[in-house]
Amino acid sequence: MSSPTQAPCAPARTDARAANHDHAADPRFQPDPLFDAAERDAVYRAIHTRRDVRGEFLPDPIPDEVLARVLTAAHHAPSVGFMQPWDFVVVRSREVRAKIHADFLAAHAEAEQMFDEGKRATYRNLKLEGILESPVNICITCDRSRHGPVVIGRTHIGAMDVYSAVCAVQNLWLAARAENLGVGWVSILHPQALREALGIPREIVPIAYLCVGYVRDFHARPELEAAGWLKRMPLPELLHFDAWQGQPDAAGERLIDAIAQTRAPAR
Amino acid sequence: MSSPTQAPCAPARTDARAANHDHAADPRFQPDPLFDAAERDAVYRAIHTRRDVRGEFLPDPIPDEVLARVLTAAHHAPSVGFMQPWDFVVVRSREVRAKIHADFLAAHAEAEQMFDEGKRATYRNLKLEGILESPVNICITCDRSRHGPVVIGRTHIGAMDVYSAVCAVQNLWLAARAENLGVGWVSILHPQALREALGIPREIVPIAYLCVGYVRDFHARPELEAAGWLKRMPLPELLHFDAWQGQPDAAGERLIDAIAQTRAPAR
């Protein structure tokens, strides 16, 4: 793997801090918190080689201990007020998956009609799910009333609980990539059909329907990028400094230069 | 670090598949996709030692190449229809941060009144943000109209673009942990005050306001858990099998047993 850079793991002052650490025996804190460069690069590798898998699933079963680790990772996502609002519906039943697949086909046909004629044929031919080919599907939900109506950190931004459940999705996705498992997020579904197929109560919000399994291959690039549907946007165009309309100051210009030097590991 | 288990990285059939791999020279696919156990464990370490940092920030500057890698990781989050709906407002200005901190104090005082009297004193004394102590704040937003009204995968679940922006938050958070940087998500803010402080246009949704910096310590456990505010829920209680009301079958029981054997690395 090409390392993003050869820079040291943390700047000098932070290293000195770690050496003088007087909290090493304090059980409230992590006794040995520093990541080394190899660990850091492994995390970046997961982030940059994660793909939304649709057409490459193998039917191979997922060992219980692997699925256990992946679900445990999802359960350790950040959550507003430590609310842990998620549930996980593990779907292996072929009959249940067939119901959801049938709803996908219906939604997909509706979606096709929403695109301009020029893009419609391209859209129709995209493989967008692996519901039946993957051995396990997982629906991650959000229970917005868990622990009562007042939640620390959700008092002024009501969607924070939903955001927490999405963080669980991304934890699961990255853990799966590190286990050499592919994940595909299927969102071309009618939420009500998904509720009915899984018996999800009215008050629970389905957040993500995920297909999980070993894969023949991981694509080098996101499939929609490779297909020319949309391009990767240049990150500097998405940066703002101190305000939306702010121009980069000297520090901003240095950051933009550093981004140009950053290579995403993508083997 | 204690490895989650000593199990091999992938099951036998998948290893065989990799050995017989006939796509190694096909540039559409990742030529060397398998993670080894050390890389996998590094990813789990980031997931399990990530904390929501409030009171431990150091003022040390973040090197440009580190911030560049962390932002690049966020930009490589999954996004619905490859929409990349995020922007990043990098806030270093003390004046801007002071405005946002003032709004935090106002929102925090309002929030306190929402809790039952028994919990109010505990709430008041929680340290919930590091806006001024951390050297860099980053606001991640979602541009819902990017690339036009019809987006692949957002045709039936309208919030998918917002979910994509949350995935960028979690990528940034895990990348930061691997760089030995702390991140705190401040959500006790009035969205309108945040918009005004940063000049965010009406049509752009602020998703997360993050404090980023090196830290004195990473807490061993989430602070709200350590403070006894809420407990970590047992993962098996959050699992469902094939349907919300479904009881675990033999495969489900084996998965629950495997979860009990999984130790989260938490050094």
Boltz contact constraints between the chains, C-beta under 6 A:
constraints:
  - contact:
      token1: [A, 4]
      token2: [B, 69]
      max_distance: 6.0
  - contact:
      token1: [A, 5]
      token2: [B, 65]
      max_distance: 6.0
  - contact:
      token1: [A, 7]
      token2: [B, 65]
      max_distance: 6.0
  - contact:
      token1: [A, 10]
      token2: [B, 180]
      max_distance: 6.0
  - contact:
      token1: [A, 11]
      token2: [B, 63]
      max_distance: 6.0
  - contact:
      token1: [A, 13]
      token2: [B, 60]
      max_distance: 6.0
  - contact:
      token1: [A, 14]
      token2: [B, 214]
      max_distance: 6.0
  - contact:
      token1: [A, 23]
      token2: [B, 217]
      max_distance: 6.0
  - contact:
      token1: [A, 28]
      token2: [B, 220]
      max_distance: 6.0
  - contact:
      token1: [A, 29]
      token2: [B, 217]
      max_distance: 6.0
  - contact:
      token1: [A, 29]
      token2: [B, 220]
      max_distance: 6.0
  - contact:
      token1: [A, 30]
      token2: [B, 49]
      max_distance: 6.0
  - contact:
      token1: [A, 30]
      token2: [B, 218]
      max_distance: 6.0
  - contact:
      token1: [A, 30]
      token2: [B, 220]
      max_distance: 6.0
  - contact:
      token1: [A, 30]
      token2: [B, 267]
      max_distance: 6.0
  - contact:
      token1: [A, 32]
      token2: [B, 267]
      max_distance: 6.0
  - contact:
      token1: [A, 33]
      token2: [B, 218]
      max_distance: 6.0
  - contact:
      token1: [A, 34]
      token2: [B, 180]
      max_distance: 6.0
  - contact:
      token1: [A, 35]
      token2: [B, 178]
      max_distance: 6.0
  - contact:
      token1: [A, 35]
      token2: [B, 180]
      max_distance: 6.0
  - contact:
      token1: [A, 39]
      token2: [B, 42]
      max_distance: 6.0
  - contact:
      token1: [A, 40]
      token2: [B, 178]
      max_distance: 6.0
  - contact:
      token1: [A, 42]
      token2: [B, 39]
      max_distance: 6.0
  - contact:
      token1: [A, 42]
      token2: [B, 42]
      max_distance: 6.0
  - contact:
      token1: [A, 42]
      token2: [B, 43]
      max_distance: 6.0
  - contact:
      token1: [A, 43]
      token2: [B, 42]
      max_distance: 6.0
  - contact:
      token1: [A, 43]
      token2: [B, 43]
      max_distance: 6.0
  - contact:
      token1: [A, 43]
      token2: [B, 46]
      max_distance: 6.0
  - contact:
      token1: [A, 43]
      token2: [B, 178]
      max_distance: 6.0
  - contact:
      token1: [A, 46]
      token2: [B, 43]
      max_distance: 6.0
  - contact:
      token1: [A, 47]
      token2: [B, 73]
      max_distance: 6.0
  - contact:
      token1: [A, 47]
      token2: [B, 76]
      max_distance: 6.0
  - contact:
      token1: [A, 47]
      token2: [B, 171]
      max_distance: 6.0
  - contact:
      token1: [A, 48]
      token2: [B, 76]
      max_distance: 6.0
  - contact:
      token1: [A, 49]
      token2: [B, 30]
      max_distance: 6.0
  - contact:
      token1: [A, 52]
      token2: [B, 78]
      max_distance: 6.0
  - contact:
      token1: [A, 60]
      token2: [B, 13]
      max_distance: 6.0
  - contact:
      token1: [A, 63]
      token2: [B, 11]
      max_distance: 6.0
  - contact:
      token1: [A, 64]
      token2: [B, 254]
      max_distance: 6.0
  - contact:
      token1: [A, 64]
      token2: [B, 255]
      max_distance: 6.0
  - contact:
      token1: [A, 64]
      token2: [B, 258]
      max_distance: 6.0
  - contact:
      token1: [A, 65]
      token2: [B, 5]
      max_distance: 6.0
  - contact:
      token1: [A, 65]
      token2: [B, 7]
      max_distance: 6.0
  - contact:
      token1: [A, 65]
      token2: [B, 258]
      max_distance: 6.0
  - contact:
      token1: [A, 67]
      token2: [B, 255]
      max_distance: 6.0
  - contact:
      token1: [A, 68]
      token2: [B, 258]
      max_distance: 6.0
  - contact:
      token1: [A, 68]
      token2: [B, 259]
      max_distance: 6.0
  - contact:
      token1: [A, 68]
      token2: [B, 262]
      max_distance: 6.0
  - contact:
      token1: [A, 69]
      token2: [B, 4]
      max_distance: 6.0
  - contact:
      token1: [A, 69]
      token2: [B, 262]
      max_distance: 6.0
  - contact:
      token1: [A, 72]
      token2: [B, 262]
      max_distance: 6.0
  - contact:
      token1: [A, 73]
      token2: [B, 47]
      max_distance: 6.0
  - contact:
      token1: [A, 75]
      token2: [B, 235]
      max_distance: 6.0
  - contact:
      token1: [A, 76]
      token2: [B, 47]
      max_distance: 6.0
  - contact:
      token1: [A, 76]
      token2: [B, 48]
      max_distance: 6.0
  - contact:
      token1: [A, 78]
      token2: [B, 52]
      max_distance: 6.0
  - contact:
      token1: [A, 82]
      token2: [B, 222]
      max_distance: 6.0
  - contact:
      token1: [A, 82]
      token2: [B, 224]
      max_distance: 6.0
  - contact:
      token1: [A, 82]
      token2: [B, 225]
      max_distance: 6.0
  - contact:
      token1: [A, 82]
      token2: [B, 230]
      max_distance: 6.0
  - contact:
      token1: [A, 84]
      token2: [B, 233]
      max_distance: 6.0
  - contact:
      token1: [A, 87]
      token2: [B, 238]
      max_distance: 6.0
  - contact:
      token1: [A, 88]
      token2: [B, 238]
      max_distance: 6.0
  - contact:
      token1: [A, 88]
      token2: [B, 239]
      max_distance: 6.0
  - contact:
      token1: [A, 89]
      token2: [B, 240]
      max_distance: 6.0
  - contact:
      token1: [A, 90]
      token2: [B, 241]
      max_distance: 6.0
  - contact:
      token1: [A, 91]
      token2: [B, 242]
      max_distance: 6.0
  - contact:
      token1: [A, 93]
      token2: [B, 242]
      max_distance: 6.0
  - contact:
      token1: [A, 96]
      token2: [B, 242]
      max_distance: 6.0
  - contact:
      token1: [A, 107]
      token2: [B, 156]
      max_distance: 6.0
  - contact:
      token1: [A, 111]
      token2: [B, 155]
      max_distance: 6.0
  - contact:
      token1: [A, 114]
      token2: [B, 150]
      max_distance: 6.0
  - contact:
      token1: [A, 114]
      token2: [B, 155]
      max_distance: 6.0
  - contact:
      token1: [A, 115]
      token2: [B, 150]
      max_distance: 6.0
  - contact:
      token1: [A, 150]
      token2: [B, 114]
      max_distance: 6.0
  - contact:
      token1: [A, 150]
      token2: [B, 115]
      max_distance: 6.0
  - contact:
      token1: [A, 153]
      token2: [B, 187]
      max_distance: 6.0
  - contact:
      token1: [A, 155]
      token2: [B, 111]
      max_distance: 6.0
  - contact:
      token1: [A, 155]
      token2: [B, 114]
      max_distance: 6.0
  - contact:
      token1: [A, 156]
      token2: [B, 107]
      max_distance: 6.0
  - contact:
      token1: [A, 156]
      token2: [B, 188]
      max_distance: 6.0
  - contact:
      token1: [A, 156]
      token2: [B, 190]
      max_distance: 6.0
  - contact:
      token1: [A, 157]
      token2: [B, 187]
      max_distance: 6.0
  - contact:
      token1: [A, 160]
      token2: [B, 187]
      max_distance: 6.0
  - contact:
      token1: [A, 163]
      token2: [B, 166]
      max_distance: 6.0
  - contact:
      token1: [A, 166]
      token2: [B, 163]
      max_distance: 6.0
  - contact:
      token1: [A, 166]
      token2: [B, 166]
      max_distance: 6.0
  - contact:
      token1: [A, 167]
      token2: [B, 170]
      max_distance: 6.0
  - contact:
      token1: [A, 170]
      token2: [B, 167]
      max_distance: 6.0
  - contact:
      token1: [A, 170]
      token2: [B, 170]
      max_distance: 6.0
  - contact:
      token1: [A, 171]
      token2: [B, 47]
      max_distance: 6.0
  - contact:
      token1: [A, 178]
      token2: [B, 35]
      max_distance: 6.0
  - contact:
      token1: [A, 178]
      token2: [B, 40]
      max_distance: 6.0
  - contact:
      token1: [A, 178]
      token2: [B, 43]
      max_distance: 6.0
  - contact:
      token1: [A, 180]
      token2: [B, 10]
      max_distance: 6.0
  - contact:
      token1: [A, 180]
      token2: [B, 34]
      max_distance: 6.0
  - contact:
      token1: [A, 180]
      token2: [B, 35]
      max_distance: 6.0
  - contact:
      token1: [A, 187]
      token2: [B, 153]
      max_distance: 6.0
  - contact:
      token1: [A, 187]
      token2: [B, 157]
      max_distance: 6.0
  - contact:
      token1: [A, 187]
      token2: [B, 160]
      max_distance: 6.0
  - contact:
      token1: [A, 188]
      token2: [B, 156]
      max_distance: 6.0
  - contact:
      token1: [A, 190]
      token2: [B, 156]
      max_distance: 6.0
  - contact:
      token1: [A, 198]
      token2: [B, 243]
      max_distance: 6.0
  - contact:
      token1: [A, 198]
      token2: [B, 244]
      max_distance: 6.0
  - contact:
      token1: [A, 199]
      token2: [B, 243]
      max_distance: 6.0
  - contact:
      token1: [A, 199]
      token2: [B, 244]
      max_distance: 6.0
  - contact:
      token1: [A, 199]
      token2: [B, 245]
      max_distance: 6.0
  - contact:
      token1: [A, 200]
      token2: [B, 244]
      max_distance: 6.0
  - contact:
      token1: [A, 214]
      token2: [B, 14]
      max_distance: 6.0
  - contact:
      token1: [A, 217]
      token2: [B, 23]
      max_distance: 6.0
  - contact:
      token1: [A, 217]
      token2: [B, 29]
      max_distance: 6.0
  - contact:
      token1: [A, 218]
      token2: [B, 30]
      max_distance: 6.0
  - contact:
      token1: [A, 218]
      token2: [B, 33]
      max_distance: 6.0
  - contact:
      token1: [A, 220]
      token2: [B, 29]
      max_distance: 6.0
  - contact:
      token1: [A, 220]
      token2: [B, 30]
      max_distance: 6.0
  - contact:
      token1: [A, 222]
      token2: [B, 82]
      max_distance: 6.0
  - contact:
      token1: [A, 224]
      token2: [B, 82]
      max_distance: 6.0
  - contact:
      token1: [A, 225]
      token2: [B, 82]
      max_distance: 6.0
  - contact:
      token1: [A, 230]
      token2: [B, 82]
      max_distance: 6.0
  - contact:
      token1: [A, 233]
      token2: [B, 84]
      max_distance: 6.0
  - contact:
      token1: [A, 235]
      token2: [B, 75]
      max_distance: 6.0
  - contact:
      token1: [A, 238]
      token2: [B, 87]
      max_distance: 6.0
  - contact:
      token1: [A, 238]
      token2: [B, 88]
      max_distance: 6.0
  - contact:
      token1: [A, 239]
      token2: [B, 88]
      max_distance: 6.0
  - contact:
      token1: [A, 240]
      token2: [B, 89]
      max_distance: 6.0
  - contact:
      token1: [A, 241]
      token2: [B, 90]
      max_distance: 6.0
  - contact:
      token1: [A, 242]
      token2: [B, 91]
      max_distance: 6.0
  - contact:
      token1: [A, 242]
      token2: [B, 93]
      max_distance: 6.0
  - contact:
      token1: [A, 242]
      token2: [B, 96]
      max_distance: 6.0
  - contact:
      token1: [A, 243]
      token2: [B, 198]
      max_distance: 6.0
  - contact:
      token1: [A, 243]
      token2: [B, 199]
      max_distance: 6.0
  - contact:
      token1: [A, 244]
      token2: [B, 198]
      max_distance: 6.0
  - contact:
      token1: [A, 244]
      token2: [B, 199]
      max_distance: 6.0
  - contact:
      token1: [A, 244]
      token2: [B, 200]
      max_distance: 6.0
  - contact:
      token1: [A, 245]
      token2: [B, 199]
      max_distance: 6.0
  - contact:
      token1: [A, 254]
      token2: [B, 64]
      max_distance: 6.0
  - contact:
      token1: [A, 255]
      token2: [B, 64]
      max_distance: 6.0
  - contact:
      token1: [A, 255]
      token2: [B, 67]
      max_distance: 6.0
  - contact:
      token1: [A, 258]
      token2: [B, 64]
      max_distance: 6.0
  - contact:
      token1: [A, 258]
      token2: [B, 65]
      max_distance: 6.0
  - contact:
      token1: [A, 258]
      token2: [B, 68]
      max_distance: 6.0
  - contact:
      token1: [A, 259]
      token2: [B, 68]
      max_distance: 6.0
  - contact:
      token1: [A, 262]
      token2: [B, 68]
      max_distance: 6.0
  - contact:
      token1: [A, 262]
      token2: [B, 69]
      max_distance: 6.0
  - contact:
      token1: [A, 262]
      token2: [B, 72]
      max_distance: 6.0
  - contact:
      token1: [A, 267]
      token2: [B, 30]
      max_distance: 6.0
  - contact:
      token1: [A, 267]
      token2: [B, 32]
      max_distance: 6.0
